[in-house]
């Protein structure tokens, strides 16, 4: 339990502690991540419902009489798949870090990387929860109406500028820093070495996604 708090103030020391207990250290943060993801989705349900309704009405392929049933089933699927998708992201993402471990000739084992990812994702969890609370409190019509980044200053939510500024989310950047620190500790390699690969890959995928905006 202590590690769930110290990861925010002394990440390197926390990663060093959990490195030796990687067989079980990932369980608690992953359970917390999954639980908070369900709460976050629940808070955003009104906005998600409205987006679903707007999309279905725009397509005009659904009988209005069946709208409520479709929206209800969509909500259920969203709530169920959110925590499962997050868990899958942790375990599949750890495989990518195994590849990085090979590239930098690190010493990390797979479960150590699963543990690292579970803890490094915690700042993102806080950001998502805060966003969910803001969406619920402001009765936003869409989840994109609320942003913790500079994208909040852009009115056109489909623009390239909006996407670029959304990358300035402080919680996402905080998480990226933890991934670098955690990978360095688990792999027993210098932060500069692993950070170059992690940040570089993040930039390539983030900026490459602009092609699809």
C-alpha positions, 0 to 999 in steps of 0.5 A: 500500500505504501508504494501507491503513495511513494510512487508520486513523490519518490518514484526511483526508490519505489521502483527499486523496492517493487523490483525485487517483489515483482511477482506480486507487486503489480497486483494492487496498482492494477486493481486500483487502475481497473477500479478507477477506470470503471468509476471514471467511465461511470462519471462520463456516461452521460456524455458518452450516451449523448455522443452515441445518440448523436452518432446514431441519429446522424447515421439514421440507421437505427429505429428511434424506438430501439435507441434506448436499448442500443444506448444501454447496451453500449454503456454496459459494453463500455463499462465492462471493456474499460478495465479489461482493456486497461489490463490488456494494455499493461501486459501487452505494453510490457512485451514492448518493454521486453523488446527495449530491454533487449535493445539496451541489454538490460536486466529486467524480467517480464513481470518486473516490467508489468509491475513498472507499467502498473505503477507508471500508469497511476498519474494517468489514472489521476488525470482520467479521474479528474477529467471524469469528475469535471465532465460530470460536474459541468454536464458536458455533452461530450468527453472532448468538451473537458481537457486538462491540457492546453487543448481546452483553449481550442474550440474546434475539437477536430483540428490538428491544433487541438490534437497537438495541444492535447499532448501537453496534458501534465498527467500524461507527461508525468506518466511518461517520466515515470515510464523512463524512471521505472524502465531505467530501474528495472533494466538497470540501465542509465535513464538517458539511454532508456529515455531516448528510446521511450520519449522518441517512440512516444513522439513518433507515434504521437506526431505520426497520429497527426496524419489521421487527424 
